[in-house]
Amino acid sequence: MNSADPRVKENLDELSRALAETADPALIEAFLRCLLTPAETADIAGRWALVKALKAGTPQRKIAKNLGVSLCKITRGSRELKKPDSAFQRMVNTD
C-alpha cells in the first residue's frame, strides 16, 4: 500500500480507535511488537525519545549524538512540536 491509497487512512483510523479503546499499556506494547519488525519498533521508540528530548529543551546536536539520528529527522520533529494544536505536543504532554 502506498501513502496515497485511501485504505491507508481507513486502516489508520481503525487502528487509532482500537489503540484509544485499549487501556492496557502492556497489551499495546505487545501488539506493537507483534505488528512491527524489531527495526520498526526501535525506530518508533527512537522517534518518541527524540520528541521527549526536544520537549525537554535538549539541543538538537546533543539529541543527534545521543540517539544516533539525523539532524533532518530532529528538525522535522521540532517543526511538528511548534505547530499550533500539534499532535506531538498533545501526546508528549500526556506522558
Secondary structure, DSSP 8 states (H G I E B T S, - for coil): --TTSHHHHHHHHHHHHHHHH---HHHHHHHHHHHS-HHHHHHHHHHHHHHHHHHTT--HHHHHHHHT--HHHHHHHHHHHHSTT-HHHHHHTT-
